[in-house]
């Protein structure tokens, strides 16, 4: 289902503005009081809520699958041992984020943060990733991001941190557009947004903006009909766009929904398609490549007159056939960032349901009335820093749940105090106290997983079970990303009952 604002508005209007709820749910079975009745206090109950599919997203019905290696581990890393898990339903971008998508983001930043040029510079992709000492790639430095010939190609040169910033920006723009389409806020406000005075979803929900300046504001369900803000309980705004977890990405890429009948699975998959080969087996398309990758030494796209994948570098994001979830280029083209912190033994440590490594629990800085004390220079709600972590001086992989569980050890909540040396307080130095100062680990809390294979990779990396890692501040010419979103409510689409 595609995101259609007019349908979305109609559904919300039915759920919020009528005195009757779907299915005859007009009376509380607990108190006997009427729902959505001004005479009874105006308690609102949006019965039958169904989450809408946000712009660019595809619904991914969750389930159980065996995450990890499906072929021999030719790299001998032993970091993707097979393990059965369950992934809840969620949403994922149909394709990788395009250059034109990222240029829209840069345009908005340039327009809003006129006096804060550092914000714009921080968001710029590193176009120098294309340079090679012994290759003539300089034209891509100048052209790949901004020339219209590459508008539909995946954005590259974006770090993990930049990808997260883009997802946060996209969340705010989508929710802002929803409120504008519904007439709750005035679209003219777009022109006056400057600096920190821009629409932010969290800041709006916490009362940082006027109650209503649109033509059709929501009103309190009482005799006063006083305009009110949209709340999270209304179900109007969408959840956050974000990077998918490693488990979500691998589950969506494998797309075993095409290989199941009832609860029986006919075959596992090495790639996002059936079979052990990388060419199309259908009679009409037989022999055509299923992805953009390196076929052999120096063979990036085949022979003139019959190019095998028609991609010397990347290709447009909707090239080749989508997998059984309708997702394009889940193998090849560009690798993709996922949310997880990399650890070789993640598959031994993480939960069986919705596994993820990377949690750092934070709290918003609120006043006594539960309202954010202030916004930051970007207009975002401030969160408390993790100063407690330094005060307690916990060794990173011995920390308590309420501070940081990047390393997954939740066996102890005790304060370790001075039991560990200062240089052991984080995983940048895994060998604190050693006489050999060079014994440092490359696997830190900044090390993030990426998956999928790319135009520079051999077929081995096209398998969704393979995994590699890179510092979250770095970027490459074969590494992009796509966004995901949680599914609230039941795991199947359709009218809630």
Secondary structure as UniProt FT lines:
FT   HELIX           5..17
FT   HELIX           22..24
FT   TURN            29..31
FT   TURN            35..36
FT   HELIX           38..40
FT   TURN            47..48
FT   TURN            55..56
FT   STRAND          57..60
FT   STRAND          63..67
FT   TURN            74..75
FT   STRAND          83..87
FT   STRAND          90..93
FT   HELIX           99..112
FT   TURN            114..115
FT   HELIX           117..123
FT   HELIX           127..130
FT   TURN            133..134
FT   HELIX           138..143
FT   TURN            144..146
FT   HELIX           148..150
FT   TURN            151..152
FT   STRAND          153..154
FT   HELIX           160..181
FT   TURN            182..183
FT   TURN            187..188
FT   HELIX           189..192
FT   TURN            195..196
FT   HELIX           201..205
FT   TURN            206..207
FT   STRAND          218..219
FT   TURN            223..224
FT   STRAND          227..228
FT   HELIX           232..234
FT   STRAND          242..243
FT   HELIX           246..254
FT   HELIX           256..259
FT   STRAND          260..261
FT   TURN            262..263
FT   STRAND          264..265
FT   TURN            283..287
FT   TURN            297..298
FT   STRAND          302..303
FT   TURN            304..305
FT   STRAND          306..307
FT   TURN            317..318
FT   TURN            324..325
FT   STRAND          335..341
FT   TURN            344..345
FT   HELIX           346..349
FT   TURN            368..369
FT   TURN            377..378
FT   HELIX           387..392
FT   HELIX           396..398
FT   TURN            401..403
FT   TURN            406..407
FT   HELIX           417..419
FT   HELIX           422..424
FT   TURN            427..428
FT   TURN            430..433
FT   TURN            437..438
FT   TURN            445..446
FT   STRAND          447..451
FT   TURN            455..456
FT   HELIX           459..462
FT   TURN            464..465
FT   STRAND          468..471
FT   TURN            472..473
FT   TURN            477..478
FT   STRAND          479..480
FT   STRAND          483..486
//
